[in-house]
Each structure stands twice: as structure tokens, then as C-alpha cells.
Amino acid sequence: MTPKRTPPRIYCGVDAHADTHHAAVITDTGILIESRQFDTTTDGYRELHTWILGHGAPIAVGIEGTASYGAGLTRHLRSRAVAVVEVPRPNRKLRRNVGNSDPIDAEAAARAVLARNQLSEPKHGDGPIEAIRALRVARSSAVKAATASMNAVRSMIVTAPETLRTHLRGRTTTALLDACIALEPDLGALTDPTNATIVALRSLAGRCRELRREANELKKYLTALVKQSAPRTSEILGLGPDTAAALLVTVGDNPDRLRSESSFAHLCGVAPIPASSGKTTRHRLHRGGDRRANQALHTAVVVRLKYSDEARAYANRRTAEGKSMPEILRCQKRYLAREVFSALRADYGALTA
């Protein structure tokens, strides 16, 4: 009898883009087998998967941008029981030496998987945290657009004709929006700057009010979903719906990819690293990680310093020891990250059960 041949072990790298994905396959000894381009459609994902299996047994597929352009392919491969890892962007030195193109980047991703260089497990994006992320993106967009509209209203009032400026200045935000919407322009005399300014103010004020209404409605949905998905995390002092949602989105739907509390602190940008020189011995927080999660922790720490007696007592004690306020905030962010990580693990455990 002829013994059954074992398929060769291979590694694959994918350079993901909006309309196309470029994939490269190498052997377990680093020899490039082939590279090819595929469309970012369901048929394209199926063709890519079949093409990979045609070259051997994939150990892992490294994708650059599993949470953006590569999200669809990541979900497709995971549903087919293919191991997917997130690979970092090619370093600048490599790009200077060998150039920059889709085949080169795909091959570099495959070699990063082979070398196990700075790999991370991608977010699954198929649970309630992905729903929280979608709502948070929509609300953040509405808040930014409403702020821009309100700034445009106030800026236009500064240069408005004197009678209109006198009528509108000194009002609160809500009263100013009401007053702008209540203005009645003469549409037959738009050559008059006053009438044209009234039309513009009515448009901006109406837009701002609608966007604020949208943002408030989305916040209700977001608050309910965060409390339902992570009740213990939501109860931590200093964490509101927005800050808790930011931390949940950072972790994703599969918290087991964070192996320890220190890895969560590193992901949030609150892991201390040495910053000593000469006779000075100190630490600082590294400047990597998810900046939105870092901002959420910073906001929570500021709130705790204002409303928590324990946090204020800690700050006073550290100030007496000669620590500056930025250093005290760094320490408190690290302590808060430990508390948040424990609550998140408990919430995810209950959610999985």
C-alpha cells in the first residue's frame, strides 16, 4: 500500500484593503510558494480559503487590520476553524530596503506569523461588545457633528448684524437654539445680510437640535446595553456609560486574549516602564496602547479624585511624599486598570455562562 501523504505545513499572510486582499503563502522553512489577489466579497473569501488549502495545511493566517479592512475575512476564516492572528504593520526599515507593495506586505505578514513576531489574537466581533461599539461610533459621530454645528452658530452670531447679535447674545445653549429656530426671515429679500444670516442660523440650530436628540437617544440604548453586558464594570466609581463602553470595546468579545492584568494595563497604555537617568529614579507610562481606553481611565480617575474620599486621601499622601499630580494620576490609572480588569473578567464569565 502507498502511505497517505501528509499535506505540507504552511503559513499565510494577508494585506487587507477595502476592495481587495492580497495573500501570500510560505512554507514552514520560509520559502515563498505563491501570492495572489482576491476580492473582498463572500465569493472572494471562499476562493482565498480554498486557495490556501490547495497549498497545504495552514498553521495560521496573519492578517493586517483584523478589526478594519480584514474584519470580514477574519470572521469567514474563523467560521472555517482556521487560526487567525493579527500581525503588525511592516516596519519602516523593511519598507525602505525592499519597497512597499501589496505582495511585499502580504509576504511580510506571512513571515511575521512564521517568526511569531508581535502577534496578537484578533477580536471576534460577534457578540454584545460589537453591538456596543456600533452604538458608540454612531453616538460619537452625532456628538461631534452637534458640537460643530453649535460652534458655527456662535461664530456666526459674532459677525451677525448688530440687531440680530443683540437679540441672541448672552443666552444659554438651549435658549439660543430655541431663539434661532424661532427667527422668521424674509425669503424674498435674501440679498439683505440679516435675512440670509437668519436662514443660516435656523438651519444650523435645527441641525444641532436634531443631532443632540439623536445623541441622547443613542446614549439611552448604549447605557442599557452596557449595564446588561457588564453590570459589575458599570458600578465602578468614576465609570459612566461612555467610559465603560470604551473599555469594553478595547477588550472585545473575547477577553481570554488578555492573559493577565498586566497585559490589560499595557493595552490601555497605563503600564509603567523605567524612565530613570543618572541619579533620578522614576517610571512613566508607555505611550502605546489604545488611546481611547487610556482616555477613559484618565477621565474616571479625575472623577474619583473629585468625588472619592479615598482617592483624595491617596493623592494627599503621595503629594506629601513629593510626587507630582501627573505621577499620582499615573499611579491611580494603574490601580483603576486592576480593578476594571477584575470586574471585566467577572462580567465576561457571567456573560459566557
Secondary structure as UniProt FT lines:
FT   STRAND          9..16
FT   STRAND          20..27
FT   TURN            28..29
FT   STRAND          32..39
FT   HELIX           42..53
FT   TURN            54..55
FT   STRAND          57..64
FT   TURN            66..70
FT   HELIX           71..79
FT   TURN            80..81
FT   STRAND          84..86
FT   HELIX           92..98
FT   HELIX           102..115
FT   HELIX           128..158
FT   HELIX           162..168
FT   TURN            169..170
FT   HELIX           173..182
FT   HELIX           187..189
FT   TURN            190..191
FT   HELIX           193..229
FT   HELIX           231..234
FT   TURN            237..238
FT   HELIX           241..251
FT   HELIX           255..257
FT   HELIX           261..267
FT   TURN            268..269
FT   STRAND          272..274
FT   TURN            278..279
FT   STRAND          283..285
FT   HELIX           291..307
FT   HELIX           309..320
FT   TURN            321..322
FT   HELIX           325..352
//
